[in-house]
Amino acid sequence: MTATRVLAGARVVTPGGVLVDGWVETAAGRITDVGRGGPPAGTDLVDLGGAWLLPGFVDLHVHGGGGFDATASPADMAAAVAFHRAHGTTRTLISLVTAPVDSLVQQLGWVADLVDAGPGPAGHVVGAHLEGPFLSHARCGAQNPVHLLTPDRAVLARLAAAGRGTLRSVTIAPELPGALDLIPDVLAAGAVAAIGHTDAVYADAWAAIEAGATLATHLFNGMRPLHHREPGVIAAALGCGLACEVINDGVHVHPAITALVARTSQNLVLVTDAIDAAGVGDGEFVLGGQDVRVRNGEARLAATGSLAGSTLTMDDAVRRAVLECGLSIEVASAAASGNPARVLGIDDQCGAISAGRAAEFAVLDDDLRVVQVIAGGVACEVQDATTTT
Ligand SMILES: [Zn+2]
């Protein structure tokens, strides 16, 4: 018989609401039952002392963290994942910035190796997110313009093959020639087509959505601003309920914008877009071969001043969503776990505290700071995981 364990005495955040004095029964890495009041008798009981219990976070957009640039080496990639796991992220997509195709091929191979290695105490890599190279020069932000390419089906095929089935998301500027023809190829490769780093007008955005795009990469950043006569990607995304990534660090968007996206799209996806500087503090870093300067937690290209990813962690994104943006903890939790899991089509496996899902949890204190991360029946150390932003 499989040993069961019960996490009890928690404020359990479920899709149906918060269970005060709730408990969650787990066995063999899965949630087997959820309830409130007296926990089942005769089980291995862990009292969480009234802490918040949320599903582990699913981050669709991670470049690095803890001083580790995921594209530097396989070991750095794994270490960046481990850093974010200590902040509550139990499933990670590794984001690869625009780079020469040969470099991307190599990095996609590293991601595939990590996925093949399977989930472990240091994290669970779901796959790769390509942030480029099929992006707009006009809206490239911190993507290195030297390596941007016009959409090219042969290049995409090479990249997808390099990922060995682990390429899960591709950001594309839909107004580029050939972009709409590329979207079916992205979907056929098993990846999500995301709209981002784009100068698209409203009609371009809708054409991409009709072609199968289901995600907006960091909505508001790297695209035309919302304008009442040319509403662009933002209005298209909000209007059709597209999954909308938001970097909720108080720098990339105002807290009111995060709240607006949550209310209008009902499909807010909190991401970090974290670079290696996350958890390190101010200093000089490199992203995609370009110098980055971090001051007061704000990462910008040294050359242009363009925002260059963030130093955010998912626990911080959730805390800000509740305390600064005024979202309920249920909505914030869905934006950090359930919604991104649905984007990847893994919401039947994770992203919610309900029977049958993976036993992956972030335990938060009264101030919504992560105190424990649990996945695969293993509790992860978080004592060094205080955020810097
Ligand atoms: Zn990014």
Boltz pocket constraint, residues with backbone or C-beta under 6 A from the ligand:
constraints:
  - pocket:
      binder: B
      contacts: [[A, 61], [A, 63], [A, 95], [A, 131], [A, 273], [A, 309]]
      max_distance: 6.0
